[in-house]
Amino acid sequence: MTVTSSNRDAIAHGKINVEPLREQPKFPSWALKLTMAVTGVLFGLFVIVHMLGNLKIFTGAEHFNAYATFLRTVGAPAIPDEGVLWIFRIVLLVAVVLHIYGAFALFGRAKQSRGKFRRQGMVSSWNTFTARTMIVTGVVLLAFIIFHLLDLTLGVAPVAPEAFEHGEAYGNVVASFSRPGVVVWYIIAQLALLMHLSHGLWTATSDLGITGKRWRKVLLFLSGLLPLLVVVGNIIIPVYVLVAL
């Protein structure tokens, strides 16, 4: 941003800065915000579908393993095994990279533009708290995603349980969540998801250009309700396994 003024004395004493606060970025901030909004909505849809699928664990091993087999073989025989699954994985990986890049780029630009001054007089609220902790909750979620993949997808020791066996989805989930430490870590990550997703979905409404008063009220409600339902659904799974199986 550049400030122009004819007051030469103010300029000379440094009260007015005529130099840009930062260089013109290669990618404009609006494009980064739009990218984060789109990828954030994609993540939100994914965690909802993922949670609904995982709830099949309450129907028993047969149904849960059948669901896991369906994910690996969907589109067969026209598409090779795990073909569709790998397409989704690649799309999500690209989205994660873009989301992380956008987050740190915007955070750095805001910090550079603000300089040594901090925002003052902000009203304390859930939305304010989640906004201030977006980087922290994002890092927690990234660590959890890596752990989750090593644990239940790749079966890499010592993250995965010794009883891990490729293709045995139900048995792997039970073996993993039979460890109290993993359940505690899972719950912490879900609380981070609640904060990150609720604020992210709400912010995405503005970044996607949704400005209607009624729509914003509805979306504000949904941005709180949907993450809460996802997190509750995700938490009851490891607790159920640890206590009842």
Backbone as JSON, one array per atom type, in Angstrom:
{
  "sequence": "MTVTSSNRDAIAHGKINVEPLREQPKFPSWALKLTMAVTGVLFGLFVIVHMLGNLKIFTGAEHFNAYATFLRTVGAPAIPDEGVLWIFRIVLLVAVVLHIYGAFALFGRAKQSRGKFRRQGMVSSWNTFTARTMIVTGVVLLAFIIFHLLDLTLGVAPVAPEAFEHGEAYGNVVASFSRPGVVVWYIIAQLALLMHLSHGLWTATSDLGITGKRWRKVLLFLSGLLPLLVVVGNIIIPVYVLVAL",
  "N": [[0.84, -1.18, 0.0], [0.54, 2.26, -0.78], [0.96, 5.51, 0.43], [0.01, 8.72, -0.43], [0.85, 12.2, -0.24], [0.83, 15.77, 0.04], [2.06, 16.98, 2.07], [5.03, 17.84, 2.91], [6.59, 18.15, 5.2], [5.53, 16.3, 7.0], [6.15, 13.96, 5.69], [8.93, 14.11, 5.71], [9.51, 13.82, 8.42], [8.82, 11.26, 8.85], [6.2, 10.61, 9.44], [4.4, 10.05, 7.52], [4.37, 7.55, 5.14], [5.64, 7.06, 1.99], [6.48, 4.95, 0.6], [5.92, 1.63, -0.65], [4.5, -0.79, 1.58], [5.15, -3.43, 1.28], [6.55, -5.56, -1.29], [5.02, -5.99, -4.52], [3.12, -8.87, -4.65], [3.64, -12.09, -6.26], [1.45, -13.77, -6.6], [-1.78, -12.62, -6.27], [-3.47, -11.59, -3.24], [-6.22, -12.01, -3.17], [-6.55, -14.17, -4.88], [-5.21, -16.18, -3.52], [-6.81, -16.34, -1.22], [-9.21, -17.17, -2.37], [-8.41, -19.66, -3.36], [-7.83, -20.98, -0.96], [-10.37, -20.99, 0.13], [-11.85, -22.62, -1.64], [-10.39, -25.06, -1.5], [-10.68, -25.48, 1.22], [-13.45, -25.89, 1.52], [-13.59, -28.24, 0.05], [-12.12, -29.96, 1.73], [-13.84, -29.92, 3.89], [-16.15, -31.23, 2.87], [-14.96, -33.7, 2.42], [-14.25, -34.64, 5.03], [-16.76, -34.94, 6.13], [-17.95, -36.99, 4.55], [-16.05, -38.97, 5.02], [-16.32, -39.38, 7.78], [-18.98, -40.34, 7.92], [-18.7, -42.75, 6.52], [-16.91, -44.12, 8.21], [-18.5, -44.56, 10.42], [-19.7, -46.93, 9.96], [-18.45, -48.83, 11.37], [-19.89, -49.49, 13.57], [-21.66, -51.32, 12.64], [-20.44, -53.71, 12.48], [-17.74, -56.06, 11.71], [-17.95, -57.29, 9.16], [-19.55, -55.6, 7.5], [-18.08, -53.25, 7.66], [-15.59, -53.95, 6.57], [-16.49, -54.6, 4.03], [-17.24, -52.11, 3.09], [-14.73, -50.86, 3.01], [-13.53, -52.43, 1.06], [-15.12, -51.78, -1.12], [-14.33, -49.1, -1.54], [-11.77, -49.51, -2.48], [-12.18, -50.89, -4.83], [-14.0, -49.58, -6.43], [-15.42, -48.7, -9.53], [-14.28, -50.77, -10.92], [-14.58, -53.36, -13.43], [-13.51, -51.54, -15.22], [-11.84, -49.58, -14.3], [-8.66, -49.85, -12.77], [-7.91, -51.59, -9.66], [-8.13, -49.57, -6.78], [-7.87, -47.33, -8.33], [-9.72, -45.12, -8.58], [-9.59, -44.36, -5.94], [-6.93, -43.49, -5.71], [-7.02, -41.29, -7.37], [-8.62, -39.54, -5.89], [-6.91, -39.31, -3.68], [-4.69, -37.98, -4.8], [-5.85, -35.57, -5.64], [-6.62, -34.54, -3.14], [-4.1, -34.32, -1.94], [-2.84, -32.37, -3.55], [-4.59, -30.28, -2.98], [-4.1, -29.95, -0.24], [-1.41, -29.06, -0.27], [-1.69, -26.61, -1.69], [-3.4, -25.29, 0.06], [-1.88, -25.06, 2.42], [0.28, -23.54, 1.49], [-1.08, -21.17, 0.74], [-2.05, -20.38, 3.26], [0.28, -19.8, 4.84], [1.48, -17.89, 3.2], [-0.41, -15.77, 3.16], [-0.49, -15.24, 5.89], [2.13, -14.35, 6.33], [2.16, -12.05, 4.69], [0.22, -10.45, 5.94], [1.41, -10.04, 8.43], [3.72, -8.66, 7.66], [2.65, -6.35, 6.49], [1.3, -5.26, 8.66], [3.34, -4.74, 10.39], [5.02, -3.7, 13.34], [2.81, -3.33, 14.83], [-0.05, -4.48, 16.6], [-3.33, -5.9, 16.34], [-5.9, -4.27, 18.07], [-8.46, -4.07, 20.62], [-10.24, -6.07, 19.86], [-13.27, -7.89, 19.95], [-13.89, -10.39, 22.31], [-14.63, -13.63, 21.38], [-15.97, -16.78, 20.18], [-15.42, -16.95, 17.45], [-13.36, -15.1, 17.16], [-11.36, -16.3, 18.72], [-10.95, -18.75, 17.34], [-10.05, -17.71, 14.95], [-7.59, -16.56, 15.62], [-6.14, -18.79, 16.24], [-5.78, -20.3, 13.98], [-3.43, -21.01, 12.51], [-2.09, -22.59, 14.41], [-3.97, -24.69, 14.95], [-4.09, -25.67, 12.38], [-1.5, -26.71, 11.99], [-1.53, -28.74, 13.92], [-3.5, -30.39, 12.81], [-2.26, -31.13, 10.41], [-0.12, -32.63, 11.4], [-1.61, -34.68, 12.54], [-2.85, -35.81, 10.28], [-0.65, -36.91, 8.94], [0.17, -38.78, 10.88], [-2.15, -40.37, 10.95], [-2.24, -41.48, 8.37], [0.15, -42.99, 8.36], [-0.54, -44.75, 10.34], [-3.11, -46.09, 9.8], [-3.31, -46.41, 7.05], [-0.82, -46.92, 5.72], [0.48, -48.51, 7.57], [2.87, -48.24, 9.06], [5.41, -49.04, 11.27], [6.78, -47.51, 14.25], [4.3, -46.37, 14.52], [1.89, -47.54, 13.6], [-0.08, -50.28, 14.91], [1.29, -53.44, 16.09], [-0.24, -55.52, 15.18], [-1.13, -54.79, 12.71], [-2.48, -55.32, 9.47], [-2.48, -55.34, 6.04], [-5.38, -54.59, 4.2], [-7.16, -55.52, 6.1], [-9.32, -53.8, 7.3], [-11.18, -53.37, 9.46], [-10.04, -54.83, 11.6], [-7.6, -53.46, 11.83], [-8.4, -50.9, 12.63], [-9.57, -51.45, 15.12], [-7.33, -52.51, 16.49], [-5.66, -50.27, 16.5], [-7.13, -48.26, 17.89], [-7.32, -49.45, 20.31], [-5.32, -48.64, 21.84], [-4.8, -46.46, 24.41], [-3.34, -43.98, 24.34], [-3.36, -43.29, 21.63], [-6.06, -42.82, 21.24], [-6.48, -40.58, 22.87], [-4.84, -38.7, 21.52], [-6.2, -38.66, 19.11], [-8.63, -37.5, 19.89], [-7.77, -34.94, 20.69], [-6.89, -33.97, 18.21], [-9.33, -33.9, 16.88], [-10.69, -31.9, 18.25], [-9.13, -29.76, 17.48], [-9.79, -29.82, 14.8], [-12.47, -29.09, 14.93], [-12.32, -26.36, 15.7], [-10.76, -25.3, 13.59], [-12.14, -25.98, 11.23], [-14.7, -24.85, 11.62], [-14.23, -22.06, 11.71], [-12.94, -21.81, 9.25], [-14.89, -22.56, 7.33], [-16.75, -20.55, 7.74], [-15.28, -18.26, 7.05], [-14.84, -18.84, 4.39], [-17.28, -18.29, 3.2], [-17.31, -15.54, 2.81], [-15.05, -15.2, 1.2], [-15.84, -16.54, -1.06], [-17.69, -14.9, -2.05], [-20.26, -14.75, -0.99], [-22.63, -12.79, 0.14], [-25.19, -12.16, 0.91], [-27.59, -11.32, 3.42], [-29.4, -13.18, 4.61], [-28.41, -15.62, 3.64], [-25.86, -15.59, 4.79], [-26.45, -15.8, 7.5], [-27.57, -18.35, 7.59], [-25.37, -19.88, 6.7], [-23.5, -19.26, 8.65], [-24.63, -20.56, 10.82], [-24.52, -23.23, 9.89], [-21.77, -23.51, 9.61], [-21.0, -23.82, 12.18], [-22.54, -25.97, 13.11], [-22.11, -28.25, 11.35], [-19.25, -28.9, 11.55], [-19.27, -29.56, 14.29], [-20.96, -31.83, 14.39], [-19.45, -33.59, 12.8], [-17.1, -33.84, 14.32], [-18.07, -34.91, 16.75], [-19.08, -37.34, 15.77], [-16.68, -38.47, 14.86], [-15.22, -38.71, 17.25], [-16.66, -40.51, 18.85], [-16.13, -42.94, 17.71], [-13.35, -43.94, 18.2], [-13.55, -43.95, 21.02], [-15.62, -45.74, 21.46], [-14.44, -48.09, 20.43], [-12.27, -48.4, 22.19], [-13.53, -48.71, 24.66], [-15.61, -50.6, 24.36], [-14.85, -52.72, 22.65]],
  "CA": [[0.0, 0.0, 0.0], [1.31, 3.49, -0.86], [0.23, 6.69, 0.87], [0.5, 9.94, -1.08], [0.48, 13.42, 0.47], [1.6, 16.95, -0.32], [2.65, 17.49, 3.3], [6.43, 17.42, 2.87], [7.13, 18.08, 6.56], [5.1, 15.03, 7.58], [6.94, 12.93, 5.03], [10.32, 14.22, 6.17], [9.61, 13.34, 9.79], [8.44, 9.85, 8.91], [4.82, 10.41, 9.87], [3.7, 9.5, 6.37], [5.27, 6.72, 4.36], [5.24, 7.04, 0.6], [7.0, 3.72, 0.02], [5.02, 0.49, -0.42], [4.81, -1.56, 2.77], [5.77, -4.68, 0.83], [6.6, -5.66, -2.74], [3.85, -6.58, -5.17], [3.28, -10.32, -4.66], [3.46, -12.78, -7.53], [0.05, -14.21, -6.62], [-2.56, -11.67, -5.47], [-4.07, -12.14, -2.03], [-7.58, -12.49, -3.42], [-6.45, -15.48, -5.5], [-4.85, -17.11, -2.46], [-7.98, -16.52, -0.38], [-10.17, -17.99, -3.13], [-7.87, -21.02, -3.38], [-8.02, -21.55, 0.38], [-11.8, -21.21, 0.33], [-12.26, -23.79, -2.43], [-9.78, -26.26, -0.91], [-11.28, -25.68, 2.54], [-14.77, -26.52, 1.32], [-13.31, -29.61, -0.37], [-11.76, -30.71, 2.94], [-15.05, -30.06, 4.7], [-16.95, -32.31, 2.29], [-14.25, -34.96, 2.61], [-14.33, -35.12, 6.42], [-18.15, -35.37, 6.36], [-18.1, -38.31, 3.92], [-15.15, -39.89, 5.72], [-16.94, -39.7, 9.07], [-20.15, -41.18, 7.69], [-18.23, -44.08, 6.18], [-16.31, -44.76, 9.38], [-19.55, -44.95, 11.37], [-20.09, -48.3, 9.66], [-17.81, -49.74, 12.32], [-20.92, -49.92, 14.52], [-22.44, -52.4, 12.03], [-19.68, -54.95, 12.57], [-16.56, -56.25, 10.86], [-18.29, -57.66, 7.78], [-20.01, -54.43, 6.76], [-17.0, -52.26, 7.61], [-14.62, -54.43, 5.58], [-17.12, -54.51, 2.71], [-17.15, -50.7, 2.71], [-13.33, -50.62, 2.67], [-13.3, -53.1, -0.23], [-15.8, -50.97, -2.13], [-13.5, -47.93, -1.83], [-10.59, -49.92, -3.26], [-12.55, -51.52, -6.11], [-15.02, -48.82, -7.14], [-15.08, -48.46, -10.93], [-13.78, -51.99, -11.56], [-13.23, -53.62, -13.96], [-13.07, -50.51, -16.16], [-10.74, -48.86, -13.65], [-7.88, -50.76, -11.93], [-8.12, -51.5, -8.22], [-7.66, -48.35, -6.11], [-7.69, -46.25, -9.3], [-10.51, -43.97, -8.15], [-9.07, -43.97, -4.63], [-5.71, -42.74, -5.93], [-7.4, -39.99, -7.93], [-9.02, -38.72, -4.74], [-5.72, -39.02, -2.87], [-3.87, -36.98, -5.49], [-6.59, -34.3, -5.56], [-6.52, -34.05, -1.76], [-2.71, -33.94, -1.69], [-2.64, -31.07, -4.21], [-5.37, -29.3, -2.22], [-3.39, -29.7, 1.01], [-0.24, -28.23, -0.58], [-2.16, -25.27, -2.02], [-3.99, -24.71, 1.27], [-0.79, -24.71, 3.33], [1.01, -22.42, 0.88], [-1.91, -19.98, 0.87], [-2.15, -19.98, 4.66], [1.52, -19.17, 5.29], [1.71, -16.69, 2.39], [-1.29, -14.71, 3.66], [-0.05, -14.91, 7.26], [3.34, -13.55, 6.21], [1.82, -10.74, 4.13], [-0.49, -9.69, 6.97], [2.39, -9.66, 9.44], [4.61, -7.67, 7.08], [1.89, -5.12, 6.31], [0.95, -4.72, 9.97], [4.56, -4.28, 11.05], [5.15, -3.97, 14.78], [1.54, -3.05, 15.48], [-0.98, -5.6, 16.74], [-4.74, -5.49, 16.36], [-6.37, -3.98, 19.42], [-9.89, -3.85, 20.8], [-11.08, -7.12, 19.25], [-14.25, -8.46, 20.88], [-13.62, -11.8, 22.58], [-15.71, -14.51, 20.96], [-15.49, -18.05, 19.62], [-14.89, -16.69, 16.12], [-12.06, -14.44, 17.35], [-10.41, -17.3, 19.23], [-10.6, -19.68, 16.27], [-9.28, -16.97, 13.94], [-6.23, -16.36, 16.11], [-5.46, -20.08, 16.4], [-5.87, -21.07, 12.74], [-2.14, -21.6, 12.19], [-1.81, -23.65, 15.4], [-4.84, -25.84, 14.7], [-3.7, -26.23, 11.09], [-0.29, -27.53, 12.2], [-1.97, -29.95, 14.64], [-4.21, -31.25, 11.85], [-1.28, -31.68, 9.48], [0.58, -33.7, 12.13], [-2.55, -35.79, 12.71], [-3.04, -36.47, 8.98], [0.54, -37.74, 8.71], [0.06, -39.91, 11.81], [-3.28, -41.21, 10.55], [-1.83, -42.23, 7.18], [1.14, -43.98, 8.77], [-1.18, -45.71, 11.24], [-4.19, -46.93, 9.28], [-3.22, -46.6, 5.6], [0.46, -47.52, 5.34], [0.86, -49.5, 8.56], [4.3, -48.07, 9.34], [5.79, -49.12, 12.68], [5.97, -47.93, 15.4], [3.04, -45.64, 14.59], [0.83, -48.53, 13.47], [0.03, -51.38, 15.87], [1.98, -54.63, 15.6], [-1.21, -56.42, 14.55], [-1.6, -54.22, 11.44], [-2.45, -56.21, 8.31], [-3.06, -54.66, 4.89], [-6.65, -55.15, 3.74], [-8.04, -55.83, 7.23], [-9.67, -52.46, 7.79], [-11.83, -53.43, 10.77], [-9.06, -55.27, 12.59], [-6.6, -52.42, 12.01], [-9.01, -49.82, 13.41], [-9.71, -51.94, 16.49], [-5.99, -52.62, 17.06], [-5.12, -48.93, 16.7], [-7.86, -47.54, 18.92], [-7.21, -50.16, 21.59], [-4.23, -47.96, 22.54], [-5.36, -45.23, 24.99], [-2.63, -42.8, 23.88], [-3.83, -42.95, 20.29], [-7.41, -42.28, 21.39], [-6.32, -39.21, 23.39], [-4.31, -37.89, 20.42], [-7.28, -38.54, 18.14], [-9.6, -36.53, 20.42], [-7.13, -33.61, 20.59], [-6.92, -33.57, 16.8], [-10.71, -33.59, 16.5], [-11.0, -30.58, 18.8], [-8.48, -28.81, 16.57], [-10.61, -29.82, 13.58], [-13.69, -28.31, 15.22], [-11.98, -24.94, 15.65], [-10.24, -24.93, 12.28], [-13.16, -26.12, 10.19], [-15.8, -23.92, 11.84], [-13.82, -20.73, 11.26], [-12.62, -21.88, 7.84], [-16.12, -22.55, 6.52], [-17.36, -19.24, 7.85], [-14.46, -17.33, 6.26], [-15.01, -19.18, 2.98], [-18.5, -17.67, 2.68], [-16.95, -14.21, 2.33], [-14.08, -15.33, 0.11], [-16.54, -17.02, -2.24], [-18.58, -13.84, -2.5], [-21.63, -14.91, -0.49], [-22.81, -11.62, 0.99], [-26.59, -11.96, 1.3], [-27.78, -11.38, 4.87], [-30.03, -14.45, 4.99], [-27.48, -16.71, 3.36], [-24.76, -15.56, 5.76], [-26.97, -16.32, 8.76], [-27.69, -19.81, 7.44], [-24.04, -20.47, 6.6], [-22.87, -19.14, 9.96], [-25.18, -21.65, 11.63], [-23.99, -24.49, 9.38], [-20.32, -23.58, 9.86], [-20.82, -24.3, 13.54], [-23.21, -27.25, 13.3], [-21.5, -29.36, 10.61], [-18.02, -29.35, 12.21], [-19.59, -30.19, 15.57], [-21.47, -33.18, 14.12], [-18.33, -34.39, 12.31], [-16.17, -34.11, 15.42], [-18.73, -35.84, 17.66], [-19.09, -38.64, 15.09], [-15.32, -39.02, 14.83], [-14.74, -39.02, 18.59], [-17.32, -41.67, 19.44], [-15.58, -44.17, 17.13], [-12.24, -44.49, 19.01], [-14.0, -44.2, 22.38], [-16.38, -47.0, 21.4], [-13.5, -49.21, 20.26], [-11.46, -48.55, 23.41], [-14.34, -49.11, 25.82], [-16.56, -51.72, 24.13], [-14.35, -53.82, 21.81]],
  "C": [[0.88, 1.23, 0.0], [0.43, 4.66, -0.45], [0.83, 7.91, 0.18], [0.01, 11.16, -0.32], [1.37, 14.55, 0.0], [2.28, 17.57, 0.89], [4.09, 17.01, 3.4], [7.04, 17.3, 4.26], [6.76, 16.76, 7.22], [5.89, 13.88, 6.99], [8.36, 12.92, 5.56], [10.5, 13.68, 7.57], [9.11, 11.91, 9.95], [7.04, 9.58, 9.37], [3.96, 9.84, 8.75], [4.72, 8.75, 5.53], [4.78, 6.67, 2.91], [5.77, 5.8, -0.11], [6.02, 2.59, 0.27], [5.46, -0.3, 0.79], [5.44, -2.9, 2.43], [5.72, -4.72, -0.7], [5.32, -6.3, -3.28], [4.02, -8.09, -5.25], [3.03, -10.93, -6.03], [2.02, -13.25, -7.69], [-0.75, -13.26, -5.74], [-3.25, -12.35, -4.29], [-5.47, -12.68, -2.28], [-7.56, -13.88, -4.04], [-6.09, -16.54, -4.46], [-6.05, -17.38, -1.55], [-9.03, -17.39, -1.07], [-9.72, -19.44, -3.17], [-8.09, -21.7, -2.04], [-9.5, -21.84, 0.65], [-12.27, -22.47, -0.38], [-11.69, -25.07, -1.82], [-10.36, -26.54, 0.47], [-12.64, -26.33, 2.46], [-14.6, -27.98, 0.89], [-12.96, -30.48, 0.83], [-12.99, -30.94, 3.82], [-15.95, -31.17, 4.19], [-16.3, -33.67, 2.53], [-14.43, -35.48, 4.04], [-15.75, -35.57, 6.75], [-18.36, -36.78, 5.8], [-17.27, -39.34, 4.64], [-15.74, -40.32, 7.06], [-18.12, -40.63, 8.9], [-19.75, -42.61, 7.33], [-17.66, -44.83, 7.38], [-17.33, -45.19, 10.42], [-20.05, -46.37, 11.1], [-19.41, -49.3, 10.59], [-18.81, -50.26, 13.34], [-21.78, -51.04, 13.95], [-21.67, -53.72, 12.02], [-18.59, -55.06, 11.53], [-16.92, -56.5, 9.41], [-18.67, -56.44, 6.96], [-18.89, -53.39, 6.63], [-15.95, -52.67, 6.58], [-15.18, -54.37, 4.17], [-17.06, -53.07, 2.19], [-15.72, -50.36, 2.27], [-12.99, -51.24, 1.32], [-13.94, -52.32, -1.37], [-14.95, -49.76, -2.52], [-12.3, -48.3, -2.7], [-10.96, -50.4, -4.66], [-13.59, -50.75, -6.9], [-14.54, -48.5, -8.56], [-14.55, -49.68, -11.65], [-14.92, -52.64, -12.36], [-12.71, -52.57, -14.93], [-11.86, -49.75, -15.63], [-9.99, -49.83, -12.75], [-8.19, -50.56, -10.45], [-7.42, -50.28, -7.64], [-7.43, -47.19, -7.07], [-8.42, -44.99, -8.89], [-9.99, -43.44, -6.82], [-7.82, -43.11, -4.78], [-5.99, -41.38, -6.56], [-7.8, -39.05, -6.8], [-7.82, -38.35, -3.88], [-4.87, -37.93, -3.49], [-4.54, -35.61, -5.43], [-6.46, -33.71, -4.17], [-5.1, -33.6, -1.43], [-2.41, -32.57, -2.31], [-3.37, -29.97, -3.44], [-4.68, -28.95, -0.91], [-2.19, -28.78, 0.78], [-0.66, -26.79, -0.87], [-2.7, -24.55, -0.78], [-2.9, -24.24, 2.23], [-0.01, -23.51, 2.78], [0.22, -21.12, 1.03], [-1.96, -19.46, 2.28], [-0.9, -19.23, 5.11], [1.84, -17.92, 4.48], [0.86, -15.53, 2.89], [-0.89, -14.28, 5.07], [1.19, -14.02, 7.21], [3.05, -12.15, 5.67], [1.12, -9.86, 5.17], [0.48, -9.18, 8.03], [3.31, -8.57, 8.94], [3.9, -6.33, 6.91], [1.57, -4.45, 7.64], [2.18, -4.16, 10.67], [4.57, -4.63, 12.52], [3.83, -3.79, 15.53], [0.64, -4.3, 15.5], [-2.4, -5.06, 16.77], [-5.22, -5.35, 17.79], [-7.89, -3.87, 19.43], [-10.79, -4.89, 20.16], [-12.01, -7.72, 20.31], [-13.97, -9.95, 21.05], [-14.84, -12.63, 22.21], [-15.1, -15.8, 20.43], [-14.83, -17.82, 18.26], [-13.52, -16.0, 16.21], [-11.0, -15.43, 17.78], [-9.99, -18.26, 18.12], [-9.78, -19.0, 15.19], [-7.82, -16.86, 14.35], [-5.44, -17.67, 16.2], [-5.46, -20.91, 15.13], [-4.55, -21.73, 12.36], [-1.83, -22.76, 13.11], [-2.66, -24.88, 15.12], [-4.52, -26.48, 13.36], [-2.48, -27.13, 11.2], [-0.64, -28.83, 12.92], [-2.65, -30.91, 13.67], [-3.26, -31.88, 10.84], [-0.51, -32.83, 10.13], [-0.32, -34.92, 12.29], [-2.76, -36.54, 11.4], [-1.87, -37.4, 8.69], [0.5, -38.98, 9.59], [-1.01, -40.89, 11.35], [-2.94, -42.07, 9.33], [-0.82, -43.33, 7.53], [0.5, -45.1, 9.58], [-2.13, -46.65, 10.51], [-4.17, -47.13, 7.77], [-1.96, -47.37, 5.22], [0.93, -48.6, 6.32], [2.34, -49.45, 8.92], [4.55, -48.12, 10.85], [6.77, -48.0, 13.01], [4.65, -47.18, 15.52], [1.87, -46.6, 14.54], [1.0, -49.63, 14.51], [0.73, -52.59, 15.25], [1.05, -55.56, 14.84], [-1.7, -55.91, 13.2], [-1.43, -55.22, 10.3], [-3.16, -55.52, 7.15], [-4.33, -55.38, 4.42], [-7.62, -55.48, 4.85], [-8.43, -54.54, 7.93], [-10.23, -52.49, 9.21], [-10.82, -53.8, 11.85], [-8.0, -54.21, 12.86], [-7.14, -51.26, 12.86], [-9.12, -50.23, 14.88], [-8.35, -52.0, 17.18], [-5.42, -51.23, 17.37], [-5.8, -48.22, 17.87], [-7.94, -48.31, 20.24], [-6.07, -49.57, 22.42], [-4.74, -46.63, 23.08], [-4.66, -43.95, 24.51], [-3.07, -42.34, 22.51], [-5.22, -42.31, 20.36], [-7.35, -40.83, 21.9], [-5.83, -38.27, 22.29], [-5.39, -37.65, 19.37], [-8.29, -37.49, 18.6], [-9.05, -35.12, 20.34], [-7.2, -33.1, 19.16], [-8.33, -33.2, 16.36], [-11.16, -32.25, 17.06], [-10.35, -29.48, 17.95], [-9.26, -28.7, 15.27], [-11.86, -28.98, 13.77], [-13.4, -26.82, 15.1], [-11.59, -24.5, 14.24], [-11.34, -24.94, 11.22], [-14.3, -25.12, 10.38], [-15.43, -22.51, 11.37], [-13.54, -20.72, 9.75], [-13.86, -21.82, 6.95], [-16.79, -21.19, 6.56], [-16.6, -18.22, 7.0], [-14.66, -17.57, 4.76], [-16.26, -18.54, 2.39], [-18.21, -16.28, 2.12], [-16.03, -14.29, 1.13], [-14.71, -15.83, -1.18], [-17.6, -16.03, -2.72], [-20.02, -13.97, -2.05], [-21.88, -13.8, 0.53], [-24.25, -11.37, 1.43], [-26.8, -12.18, 2.78], [-28.37, -12.71, 5.32], [-29.07, -15.62, 4.8], [-26.37, -16.75, 4.39], [-25.21, -16.08, 7.12], [-27.05, -17.84, 8.72], [-26.31, -20.47, 7.45], [-23.26, -20.33, 7.89], [-23.34, -20.26, 10.88], [-24.58, -22.99, 11.2], [-22.5, -24.63, 9.64], [-20.01, -23.97, 11.29], [-21.38, -25.7, 13.74], [-22.48, -28.4, 12.63], [-20.17, -29.82, 11.22], [-18.28, -30.04, 13.54], [-20.08, -31.61, 15.37], [-20.34, -34.11, 13.65], [-17.43, -34.79, 13.46], [-16.79, -35.09, 16.42], [-18.75, -37.24, 17.06], [-17.72, -39.28, 15.08], [-14.82, -39.44, 16.21], [-15.38, -40.29, 19.15], [-16.77, -42.98, 18.88], [-14.42, -44.71, 17.95], [-12.65, -44.77, 20.45], [-14.77, -45.5, 22.45], [-15.46, -48.19, 21.29], [-12.74, -49.45, 21.55], [-12.28, -49.12, 24.56], [-15.11, -50.41, 25.58], [-15.98, -52.88, 23.35], [-13.04, -54.38, 22.38]]
}
